[in-house]
Amino acid sequence: MTFAYKSAKPLSIWVNALLLISFVLFILNILIILLEMNIVSEAMGGKYAEETDLWIFPIQIALQTACYVALVIGFLSYLVWKYKAYKNLNSFIFPPVRYRPGWAVATYFIPIAWYFLPYKIMKELWINSDPRFENLDEKEVMRILNKPSNLLRVWWASFLLFSFIGFAVPELTPDPELGELLNYYKVNVADQSATILMIVFTIVVIRKVSNRQEGRFEALYLRAQEQYRAEESQYSDTFDSSANEIDEDEVNYDYLPDHDREIIYGRVLGLKGQVSKSEITKRYHELMDKYHPDKVSHLGEEFQCMAEKKAKLINCAYAYFRQKYGL
């Protein structure tokens, strides 16, 4: 099944904006935590903080809450983007996709599987969005399919690091002892840093994949345009001396003499010389398989309109030969 291509790039801009907000909040949160660590270190040395310095602790709690709220919203937006981008792969037909679009989201919520399946799906999204697929031979295609992306490896490593530290931090409870509290802050800073690293690489991956996918669709669109223009030439010399081209908006030529109609409809079906009834039928089915509007729905409305005109003309031509030769 093919789907109409719907650009995921506008959504990717919003997702990256949300992740960028999370990035800024986490940076600010780390700075606040470092100030807290300084206060605790001074307290361990016998220098206790002034009451005016204690405002920083409730601010840090509020800021950390804002960080994770922003991160959750950014993550949910990322899942919507990934679903939409993965669904677009069905528009490219080749290489075939292994999963349904829903799996691009579901894999993050399946225990154990969340450690490897999201990476595999993102890898497939990265590879299948490569715009070079539209202009390569089979050997080059296989080279792309077998070449992993170092960017994706680093991105996934940052995600695993974020997950590992993220699971470890909740297990650590701040101890009233100043030394233990300082250690807790250090682990918290490590957690925030891993989160920032993961956010940065996620932003880069989203941007790269969206650009690659746009590039491939543009290449596919241009190739389809060239193919349509090339096939248009077979109709350019359809009429005899009384008419030298086909009006694409015209699908019925019953007003013309039978001889002219046979020439026109023969050119429409790509028939040359004497042909059998089976050849006419075979050619009709071949053309309808190519020009049926559903076959080009993934290329957008422009190509669907062109295909509809072609399909009407092909049906009209076949109806003429079917009536004339009793097909």
Order of alpha helices (4+ residues) and beta strands (2+ residues): alpha-alpha-alpha-alpha-alpha-alpha-alpha-alpha-alpha-alpha
